[in-house]
Structure formats: C-alpha cells, structure tokens
Amino acid sequence: MCGDLEEPDLESERLYGAFLKAAETAIHEAIDHRGGSRRRLERQQEDGGEGLSDSSLHSYMDGLFGEVLSACIKDARRASSAERYRVLASQSIVLARAAGFLAGHLDPHGEPLANSLEALMAGYSRRDPAHSHD
C-alpha cells in the first residue's frame, strides 16, 4: 500500500520537472532569442508611432508569454514539492479561463474562440512526449 501512495507523487514530481524544463526553454526562446518584452507597447507609445507594428505586437506577446510562465514557476515554487503539480494543474485551468474570458470579449466575426483554441492546442502539442494521451 505504501508503494501505491509513493508512485503518484513520483509521477507528479516527474511531470512537474518536465514542465519546469520545458517552461524554462520556452521562456529563453521567447525572451532571449526573439526579444520578447511587454515594454514594447510602452516603447511604441514613447516613439510617437501612430500604430502598433506587427513586430512590436509579436514582441509584446512573447514577453507576456514569458512573464506568465515565469509567474507560474515562481508561484509553484512557493508550494511544497508535493503540491507543485496541483498548483500547475490549477494554473492551466485559470489561464484557460482567462483566455476564454478575453476571447469572449472580442468581435465574434474574427473567430476569437477558434484562434484561442488553436493557440491552446499549439501549446498542448509541445507537451512531454512521455506524457501522451494518444
């Protein structure tokens, strides 16, 4: 019976470790390689530009993505190692709710739900190959 209790904890720790590794790689890619920064919106305004360029918007999006992942890591580290996976699972639900909330306030003619689901599936496809539901 003790072995039964320990196995899920080991699996949770493995899954959280895989998330941590993947998240750190994604943050590095978005921020360091693509130059993502939420400050791009401020810089655009400071530069007196009349419109937001696509490159500034993409940089902002990469920066926001990196900061959200960083916040998830930081928050999970505040939990005990045994609870980090539960925190991670709750974060995915909250962020999905936020995406749905944002999409729900956009013009439905622009297919905001389809775009959100496409982004959700793109992120999901980057999961740990050892953890497949297929």
Contacts in CASP RR format, 6 or more apart in sequence:
PFRMAT RR
TARGET T0000
AUTHOR 0000-0000-0000
METHOD contacts of the structure
MODEL  1
MCGDLEEPDLESERLYGAFLKAAETAIHEAIDHRGGSRRRLERQQEDGGE
GLSDSSLHSYMDGLFGEVLSACIKDARRASSAERYRVLASQSIVLARAAG
FLAGHLDPHGEPLANSLEALMAGYSRRDPAHSHD
9 82 0 8 1.000
12 82 0 8 1.000
12 84 0 8 1.000
12 85 0 8 1.000
12 86 0 8 1.000
13 81 0 8 1.000
13 84 0 8 1.000
13 85 0 8 1.000
15 85 0 8 1.000
15 88 0 8 1.000
15 128 0 8 1.000
15 131 0 8 1.000
16 76 0 8 1.000
16 84 0 8 1.000
16 85 0 8 1.000
16 88 0 8 1.000
18 128 0 8 1.000
18 130 0 8 1.000
18 131 0 8 1.000
19 88 0 8 1.000
19 128 0 8 1.000
20 73 0 8 1.000
22 126 0 8 1.000
22 127 0 8 1.000
22 128 0 8 1.000
23 69 0 8 1.000
23 72 0 8 1.000
23 73 0 8 1.000
24 73 0 8 1.000
26 65 0 8 1.000
26 66 0 8 1.000
26 69 0 8 1.000
26 126 0 8 1.000
27 66 0 8 1.000
27 69 0 8 1.000
27 70 0 8 1.000
30 36 0 8 1.000
30 62 0 8 1.000
30 63 0 8 1.000
30 65 0 8 1.000
30 66 0 8 1.000
31 37 0 8 1.000
31 62 0 8 1.000
31 63 0 8 1.000
31 66 0 8 1.000
34 58 0 8 1.000
34 59 0 8 1.000
34 62 0 8 1.000
35 59 0 8 1.000
35 62 0 8 1.000
35 63 0 8 1.000
36 59 0 8 1.000
36 60 0 8 1.000
36 61 0 8 1.000
36 62 0 8 1.000
36 63 0 8 1.000
36 66 0 8 1.000
37 59 0 8 1.000
37 60 0 8 1.000
37 62 0 8 1.000
37 63 0 8 1.000
38 60 0 8 1.000
38 63 0 8 1.000
38 64 0 8 1.000
38 67 0 8 1.000
40 56 0 8 1.000
40 57 0 8 1.000
40 59 0 8 1.000
40 60 0 8 1.000
40 63 0 8 1.000
41 52 0 8 1.000
41 56 0 8 1.000
41 60 0 8 1.000
43 56 0 8 1.000
44 51 0 8 1.000
44 52 0 8 1.000
44 53 0 8 1.000
44 56 0 8 1.000
68 95 0 8 1.000
72 88 0 8 1.000
72 91 0 8 1.000
75 87 0 8 1.000
75 91 0 8 1.000
76 84 0 8 1.000
76 87 0 8 1.000
76 88 0 8 1.000
76 91 0 8 1.000
77 84 0 8 1.000
79 86 0 8 1.000
79 87 0 8 1.000
96 120 0 8 1.000
99 116 0 8 1.000
99 119 0 8 1.000
99 120 0 8 1.000
100 113 0 8 1.000
100 116 0 8 1.000
102 112 0 8 1.000
102 116 0 8 1.000
103 112 0 8 1.000
103 113 0 8 1.000
103 115 0 8 1.000
103 116 0 8 1.000
104 112 0 8 1.000
104 113 0 8 1.000
106 112 0 8 1.000
END
